[in-house]
Amino acid sequence: MAKVYMITYDLDKPGQRYNDFQKILKEKVSNGAWCHYWDSAYLFQSELSPKKILEALRPSLDSNDKVFITEVVNNHQGWLTKKEWNYINNSIF
């Protein structure tokens, strides 16, 4: 069963493997439902555990990068556009 996660990250060398990080997250980690409405964070669905998500992303990370992955429950608030909220509520939760 898919769960919803948020991942936040600081990739200290964005040009180096940033594209690899995004590609792995979008194509291998997420089940296709994801959004990137924040500069350094994604909200997404995945069948994987946080440990497995990190293992999948590890090849795109350097030793000085920072990543935090947490499960998100359907109890949320924020300041986003109506279109963004519709996608989150209809496609991710």
N, CA, C and O atoms as a GROMACS GRO file, in nm:
protein
  372
    1MET      N    1   0.083  -0.118   0.000
    1MET     CA    2   0.000   0.000   0.000
    1MET      C    3   0.088   0.125   0.000
    1MET      O    4   0.184   0.136   0.077
    2ALA      N    5   0.056   0.218  -0.086
    2ALA     CA    6   0.135   0.340  -0.097
    2ALA      C    7   0.111   0.431   0.023
    2ALA      O    8   0.000   0.441   0.075
    3LYS      N    9   0.217   0.495   0.066
    3LYS     CA   10   0.211   0.595   0.172
    3LYS      C   11   0.255   0.728   0.113
    3LYS      O   12   0.317   0.733   0.007
    4VAL      N   13   0.222   0.835   0.183
    4VAL     CA   14   0.262   0.969   0.139
    4VAL      C   15   0.383   1.011   0.221
    4VAL      O   16   0.386   0.997   0.343
    5TYR      N   17   0.483   1.063   0.152
    5TYR     CA   18   0.606   1.110   0.215
    5TYR      C   19   0.638   1.251   0.170
    5TYR      O   20   0.597   1.295   0.062
    6MET      N   21   0.714   1.320   0.253
    6MET     CA   22   0.776   1.445   0.211
    6MET      C   23   0.926   1.426   0.229
    6MET      O   24   0.973   1.374   0.330
    7ILE      N   25   0.999   1.468   0.128
    7ILE     CA   26   1.144   1.465   0.135
    7ILE      C   27   1.194   1.608   0.121
    7ILE      O   28   1.152   1.681   0.030
    8THR      N   29   1.282   1.647   0.210
    8THR     CA   30   1.350   1.776   0.199
    8THR      C   31   1.498   1.748   0.185
    8THR      O   32   1.549   1.648   0.237
    9TYR      N   33   1.568   1.836   0.116
    9TYR     CA   34   1.708   1.808   0.087
    9TYR      C   35   1.786   1.936   0.066
    9TYR      O   36   1.732   2.039   0.025
   10ASP      N   37   1.914   1.928   0.094
   10ASP     CA   38   2.013   2.030   0.060
   10ASP      C   39   2.121   1.957  -0.018
   10ASP      O   40   2.201   1.882   0.039
   11LEU      N   41   2.123   1.979  -0.147
   11LEU     CA   42   2.229   1.921  -0.230
   11LEU      C   43   2.331   2.031  -0.250
   11LEU      O   44   2.306   2.127  -0.324
   12ASP      N   45   2.446   2.017  -0.187
   12ASP     CA   46   2.544   2.124  -0.185
   12ASP      C   47   2.611   2.150  -0.320
   12ASP      O   48   2.672   2.255  -0.339
   13LYS      N   49   2.601   2.056  -0.411
   13LYS     CA   50   2.656   2.075  -0.545
   13LYS      C   51   2.544   2.048  -0.646
   13LYS      O   52   2.545   1.944  -0.711
   14PRO      N   53   2.445   2.142  -0.659
   14PRO     CA   54   2.326   2.116  -0.739
   14PRO      C   55   2.353   2.073  -0.883
   14PRO      O   56   2.281   1.988  -0.935
   15GLY      N   57   2.453   2.127  -0.946
   15GLY     CA   58   2.480   2.091  -1.085
   15GLY      C   59   2.537   1.952  -1.101
   15GLY      O   60   2.533   1.896  -1.211
   16GLN      N   61   2.590   1.896  -0.995
   16GLN     CA   62   2.661   1.770  -1.006
   16GLN      C   63   2.568   1.652  -1.026
   16GLN      O   64   2.581   1.581  -1.126
   17ARG      N   65   2.474   1.629  -0.934
   17ARG     CA   66   2.386   1.513  -0.948
   17ARG      C   67   2.240   1.546  -0.917
   17ARG      O   68   2.160   1.456  -0.889
   18TYR      N   69   2.205   1.673  -0.923
   18TYR     CA   70   2.069   1.715  -0.894
   18TYR      C   71   1.970   1.648  -0.989
   18TYR      O   72   1.864   1.602  -0.945
   19ASN      N   73   2.002   1.643  -1.116
   19ASN     CA   74   1.912   1.580  -1.214
   19ASN      C   75   1.895   1.431  -1.186
   19ASN      O   76   1.785   1.378  -1.202
   20ASP      N   77   2.001   1.365  -1.144
   20ASP     CA   78   1.991   1.222  -1.108
   20ASP      C   79   1.898   1.203  -0.989
   20ASP      O   80   1.816   1.112  -0.988
   21PHE      N   81   1.912   1.289  -0.889
   21PHE     CA   82   1.827   1.283  -0.770
   21PHE      C   83   1.680   1.294  -0.810
   21PHE      O   84   1.597   1.213  -0.768
   22GLN      N   85   1.648   1.395  -0.891
   22GLN     CA   86   1.509   1.415  -0.934
   22GLN      C   87   1.458   1.298  -1.016
   22GLN      O   88   1.345   1.253  -0.997
   23LYS      N   89   1.538   1.248  -1.106
   23LYS     CA   90   1.497   1.136  -1.192
   23LYS      C   91   1.467   1.011  -1.109
   23LYS      O   92   1.366   0.945  -1.131
   24ILE      N   93   1.554   0.978  -1.016
   24ILE     CA   94   1.533   0.861  -0.930
   24ILE      C   95   1.405   0.880  -0.848
   24ILE      O   96   1.324   0.788  -0.838
   25LEU      N   97   1.388   0.998  -0.790
   25LEU     CA   98   1.270   1.023  -0.708
   25LEU      C   99   1.141   1.011  -0.790
   25LEU      O  100   1.046   0.946  -0.747
   26LYS      N  101   1.139   1.072  -0.906
   26LYS     CA  102   1.018   1.073  -0.989
   26LYS      C  103   0.989   0.938  -1.054
   26LYS      O  104   0.873   0.898  -1.064
   27GLU      N  105   1.094   0.867  -1.097
   27GLU     CA  106   1.073   0.747  -1.178
   27GLU      C  107   1.088   0.616  -1.103
   27GLU      O  108   1.028   0.516  -1.142
   28LYS      N  109   1.168   0.613  -0.997
   28LYS     CA  110   1.193   0.486  -0.927
   28LYS      C  111   1.136   0.482  -0.786
   28LYS      O  112   1.098   0.375  -0.738
   29VAL      N  113   1.129   0.595  -0.720
   29VAL     CA  114   1.083   0.599  -0.581
   29VAL      C  115   0.933   0.624  -0.574
   29VAL      O  116   0.860   0.552  -0.506
   30SER      N  117   0.886   0.725  -0.646
   30SER     CA  118   0.743   0.759  -0.640
   30SER      C  119   0.664   0.664  -0.729
   30SER      O  120   0.718   0.606  -0.823
   31ASN      N  121   0.536   0.650  -0.698
   31ASN     CA  122   0.450   0.567  -0.782
   31ASN      C  123   0.385   0.650  -0.893
   31ASN      O  124   0.290   0.605  -0.956
   32GLY      N  125   0.435   0.770  -0.916
   32GLY     CA  126   0.384   0.858  -1.021
   32GLY      C  127   0.309   0.978  -0.967
   32GLY      O  128   0.287   1.075  -1.040
   33ALA      N  129   0.269   0.973  -0.841
   33ALA     CA  130   0.200   1.086  -0.778
   33ALA      C  131   0.301   1.163  -0.695
   33ALA      O  132   0.343   1.118  -0.589
   34TRP      N  133   0.340   1.280  -0.743
   34TRP     CA  134   0.437   1.362  -0.673
   34TRP      C  135   0.414   1.509  -0.709
   34TRP      O  136   0.356   1.540  -0.812
   35CYS      N  137   0.461   1.598  -0.624
   35CYS     CA  138   0.460   1.741  -0.657
   35CYS      C  139   0.586   1.804  -0.598
   35CYS      O  140   0.643   1.756  -0.499
   36HIS      N  141   0.626   1.911  -0.661
   36HIS     CA  142   0.750   1.982  -0.625
   36HIS      C  143   0.718   2.131  -0.622
   36HIS      O  144   0.767   2.208  -0.705
   37TYR      N  145   0.635   2.172  -0.525
   37TYR     CA  146   0.590   2.310  -0.515
   37TYR      C  147   0.682   2.394  -0.427
   37TYR      O  148   0.657   2.513  -0.407
   38TRP      N  149   0.788   2.336  -0.375
   38TRP     CA  150   0.883   2.403  -0.286
   38TRP      C  151   1.022   2.384  -0.344
   38TRP      O  152   1.048   2.284  -0.412
   39ASP      N  153   1.112   2.477  -0.320
   39ASP     CA  154   1.244   2.472  -0.381
   39ASP      C  155   1.321   2.343  -0.350
   39ASP      O  156   1.383   2.287  -0.440
   40SER      N  157   1.317   2.296  -0.229
   40SER     CA  158   1.399   2.180  -0.190
   40SER      C  159   1.316   2.073  -0.122
   40SER      O  160   1.359   2.015  -0.022
   41ALA      N  161   1.197   2.046  -0.175
   41ALA     CA  162   1.112   1.943  -0.116
   41ALA      C  163   1.017   1.886  -0.219
   41ALA      O  164   0.975   1.954  -0.313
   42TYR      N  165   0.984   1.759  -0.200
   42TYR     CA  166   0.882   1.691  -0.280
   42TYR      C  167   0.783   1.626  -0.185
   42TYR      O  168   0.819   1.580  -0.077
   43LEU      N  169   0.657   1.624  -0.226
   43LEU     CA  170   0.552   1.546  -0.162
   43LEU      C  171   0.517   1.438  -0.261
   43LEU      O  172   0.491   1.467  -0.378
   44PHE      N  173   0.514   1.311  -0.217
   44PHE     CA  174   0.495   1.203  -0.313
   44PHE      C  175   0.438   1.078  -0.247
   44PHE      O  176   0.444   1.063  -0.125
   45GLN      N  177   0.384   0.990  -0.330
   45GLN     CA  178   0.340   0.858  -0.285
   45GLN      C  179   0.446   0.756  -0.322
   45GLN      O  180   0.510   0.767  -0.427
   46SER      N  181   0.464   0.657  -0.236
   46SER     CA  182   0.559   0.550  -0.264
   46SER      C  183   0.518   0.424  -0.190
   46SER      O  184   0.458   0.429  -0.083
   47GLU      N  185   0.552   0.312  -0.249
   47GLU     CA  186   0.535   0.182  -0.184
   47GLU      C  187   0.654   0.150  -0.094
   47GLU      O  188   0.649   0.057  -0.014
   48LEU      N  189   0.762   0.228  -0.108
   48LEU     CA  190   0.886   0.201  -0.035
   48LEU      C  191   0.884   0.262   0.105
   48LEU      O  192   0.810   0.357   0.132
   49SER      N  193   0.965   0.206   0.193
   49SER     CA  194   0.984   0.262   0.327
   49SER      C  195   1.084   0.378   0.316
   49SER      O  196   1.155   0.388   0.217
   50PRO      N  197   1.090   0.466   0.417
   50PRO     CA  198   1.191   0.572   0.414
   50PRO      C  199   1.333   0.518   0.396
   50PRO      O  200   1.413   0.577   0.325
   51LYS      N  201   1.364   0.407   0.461
   51LYS     CA  202   1.497   0.347   0.447
   51LYS      C  203   1.524   0.307   0.302
   51LYS      O  204   1.633   0.334   0.251
   52LYS      N  205   1.427   0.244   0.236
   52LYS     CA  206   1.444   0.202   0.096
   52LYS      C  207   1.449   0.322   0.002
   52LYS      O  208   1.521   0.320  -0.098
   53ILE      N  209   1.374   0.427   0.035
   53ILE     CA  210   1.379   0.549  -0.046
   53ILE      C  211   1.520   0.607  -0.041
   53ILE      O  212   1.576   0.642  -0.145
   54LEU      N  213   1.576   0.618   0.079
   54LEU     CA  214   1.711   0.672   0.092
   54LEU      C  215   1.812   0.584   0.020
   54LEU      O  216   1.902   0.636  -0.046
   55GLU      N  217   1.798   0.453   0.031
   55GLU     CA  218   1.889   0.362  -0.040
   55GLU      C  219   1.882   0.384  -0.190
   55GLU      O  220   1.985   0.382  -0.258
   56ALA      N  221   1.763   0.406  -0.244
   56ALA     CA  222   1.747   0.429  -0.388
   56ALA      C  223   1.812   0.560  -0.430
   56ALA      O  224   1.868   0.570  -0.539
   57LEU      N  225   1.804   0.662  -0.345
   57LEU     CA  226   1.858   0.794  -0.377
   57LEU      C  227   2.008   0.806  -0.350
   57LEU      O  228   2.072   0.896  -0.405
   58ARG      N  229   2.063   0.719  -0.269
   58ARG     CA  230   2.202   0.731  -0.226
   58ARG      C  231   2.303   0.750  -0.342
   58ARG      O  232   2.396   0.829  -0.326
   59PRO      N  233   2.288   0.682  -0.456
   59PRO     CA  234   2.386   0.703  -0.564
   59PRO      C  235   2.390   0.847  -0.617
   59PRO      O  236   2.488   0.887  -0.679
   60SER      N  237   2.284   0.924  -0.593
   60SER     CA  238   2.281   1.062  -0.642
   60SER      C  239   2.327   1.162  -0.537
   60SER      O  240   2.326   1.283  -0.562
   61LEU      N  241   2.368   1.114  -0.420
   61LEU     CA  242   2.405   1.202  -0.310
   61LEU      C  243   2.556   1.205  -0.288
   61LEU      O  244   2.625   1.105  -0.310
   62ASP      N  245   2.605   1.320  -0.244
   62ASP     CA  246   2.743   1.336  -0.201
   62ASP      C  247   2.747   1.331  -0.049
   62ASP      O  248   2.643   1.343   0.016
   63SER      N  249   2.865   1.313   0.007
   63SER     CA  250   2.878   1.302   0.153
   63SER      C  251   2.837   1.429   0.227
   63SER      O  252   2.803   1.423   0.345
   64ASN      N  253   2.840   1.543   0.160
   64ASN     CA  254   2.804   1.669   0.225
   64ASN      C  255   2.658   1.709   0.202
   64ASN      O  256   2.616   1.815   0.248
   65ASP      N  257   2.579   1.627   0.132
   65ASP     CA  258   2.437   1.655   0.110
   65ASP      C  259   2.356   1.619   0.234
   65ASP      O  260   2.402   1.542   0.318
   66LYS      N  261   2.236   1.676   0.244
   66LYS     CA  262   2.146   1.647   0.355
   66LYS      C  263   2.010   1.610   0.300
   66LYS      O  264   1.961   1.674   0.207
   67VAL      N  265   1.948   1.505   0.357
   67VAL     CA  266   1.817   1.458   0.313
   67VAL      C  267   1.737   1.419   0.437
   67VAL      O  268   1.790   1.358   0.530
   68PHE      N  269   1.608   1.454   0.437
   68PHE     CA  270   1.517   1.413   0.544
   68PHE      C  271   1.389   1.362   0.479
   68PHE      O  272   1.328   1.432   0.398
   69ILE      N  273   1.347   1.241   0.514
   69ILE     CA  274   1.228   1.178   0.459
   69ILE      C  275   1.133   1.148   0.574
   69ILE      O  276   1.174   1.091   0.675
   70THR      N  277   1.007   1.187   0.560
   70THR     CA  278   0.910   1.159   0.664
   70THR      C  279   0.775   1.123   0.603
   70THR      O  280   0.737   1.175   0.498
   71GLU      N  281   0.703   1.033   0.670
   71GLU     CA  282   0.568   0.998   0.628
   71GLU      C  283   0.475   1.113   0.665
   71GLU      O  284   0.490   1.174   0.771
   72VAL      N  285   0.379   1.141   0.579
   72VAL     CA  286   0.284   1.250   0.600
   72VAL      C  287   0.143   1.191   0.610
   72VAL      O  288   0.104   1.108   0.527
   73VAL      N  289   0.069   1.233   0.710
   73VAL     CA  290  -0.070   1.187   0.723
   73VAL      C  291  -0.163   1.293   0.662
   73VAL      O  292  -0.123   1.407   0.640
   74ASN      N  293  -0.286   1.254   0.637
   74ASN     CA  294  -0.382   1.344   0.574
   74ASN      C  295  -0.442   1.440   0.676
   74ASN      O  296  -0.563   1.438   0.702
   75ASN      N  297  -0.358   1.523   0.733
   75ASN     CA  298  -0.396   1.627   0.827
   75ASN      C  299  -0.298   1.740   0.802
   75ASN      O  300  -0.194   1.748   0.868
   76HIS      N  301  -0.331   1.827   0.710
   76HIS     CA  302  -0.234   1.925   0.663
   76HIS      C  303  -0.300   2.061   0.637
   76HIS      O  304  -0.420   2.070   0.614
   77GLN      N  305  -0.220   2.164   0.642
   77GLN     CA  306  -0.259   2.300   0.608
   77GLN      C  307  -0.140   2.368   0.544
   77GLN      O  308  -0.026   2.324   0.562
   78GLY      N  309  -0.164   2.472   0.470
   78GLY     CA  310  -0.056   2.546   0.409
   78GLY      C  311  -0.111   2.658   0.324
   78GLY      O  312  -0.232   2.682   0.319
   79TRP      N  313  -0.021   2.728   0.257
   79TRP     CA  314  -0.057   2.839   0.171
   79TRP      C  315  -0.010   2.805   0.031
   79TRP      O  316   0.106   2.827  -0.004
   80LEU      N  317  -0.101   2.751  -0.050
   80LEU     CA  318  -0.072   2.712  -0.187
   80LEU      C  319  -0.185   2.761  -0.276
   80LEU      O  320  -0.289   2.807  -0.227
   81THR      N  321  -0.166   2.753  -0.407
   81THR     CA  322  -0.273   2.790  -0.499
   81THR      C  323  -0.384   2.686  -0.496
   81THR      O  324  -0.362   2.573  -0.450
   82LYS      N  325  -0.500   2.723  -0.543
   82LYS     CA  326  -0.612   2.628  -0.548
   82LYS      C  327  -0.577   2.508  -0.636
   82LYS      O  328  -0.611   2.394  -0.601
   83LYS      N  329  -0.511   2.532  -0.747
   83LYS     CA  330  -0.470   2.424  -0.838
   83LYS      C  331  -0.375   2.327  -0.766
   83LYS      O  332  -0.390   2.205  -0.779
   84GLU      N  333  -0.279   2.381  -0.692
   84GLU     CA  334  -0.185   2.296  -0.617
   84GLU      C  335  -0.257   2.214  -0.511
   84GLU      O  336  -0.231   2.094  -0.496
   85TRP      N  337  -0.348   2.278  -0.436
   85TRP     CA  338  -0.425   2.205  -0.335
   85TRP      C  339  -0.510   2.096  -0.398
   85TRP      O  340  -0.518   1.985  -0.344
   86ASN      N  341  -0.573   2.125  -0.511
   86ASN     CA  342  -0.655   2.023  -0.578
   86ASN      C  343  -0.571   1.902  -0.616
   86ASN      O  344  -0.614   1.788  -0.596
   87TYR      N  345  -0.451   1.925  -0.668
   87TYR     CA  346  -0.365   1.812  -0.705
   87TYR      C  347  -0.325   1.732  -0.581
   87TYR      O  348  -0.333   1.609  -0.581
   88ILE      N  349  -0.283   1.800  -0.477
   88ILE     CA  350  -0.243   1.731  -0.354
   88ILE      C  351  -0.359   1.649  -0.298
   88ILE      O  352  -0.342   1.532  -0.265
   89ASN      N  353  -0.475   1.710  -0.287
   89ASN     CA  354  -0.589   1.641  -0.225
   89ASN      C  355  -0.647   1.530  -0.313
   89ASN      O  356  -0.697   1.431  -0.260
   90ASN      N  357  -0.641   1.546  -0.444
   90ASN     CA  358  -0.701   1.447  -0.534
   90ASN      C  359  -0.604   1.341  -0.584
   90ASN      O  360  -0.645   1.230  -0.618
   91SER      N  361  -0.477   1.373  -0.591
   91SER     CA  362  -0.380   1.280  -0.650
   91SER      C  363  -0.282   1.219  -0.550
   91SER      O  364  -0.231   1.109  -0.572
   92ILE      N  365  -0.256   1.289  -0.443
   92ILE     CA  366  -0.156   1.238  -0.348
   92ILE      C  367  -0.222   1.179  -0.223
   92ILE      O  368  -0.179   1.075  -0.175
   93PHE      N  369  -0.326   1.244  -0.171
   93PHE     CA  370  -0.394   1.192  -0.052
   93PHE      C  371  -0.520   1.119  -0.090
   93PHE      O  372  -0.591   1.067  -0.004
   0.00000   0.00000   0.00000
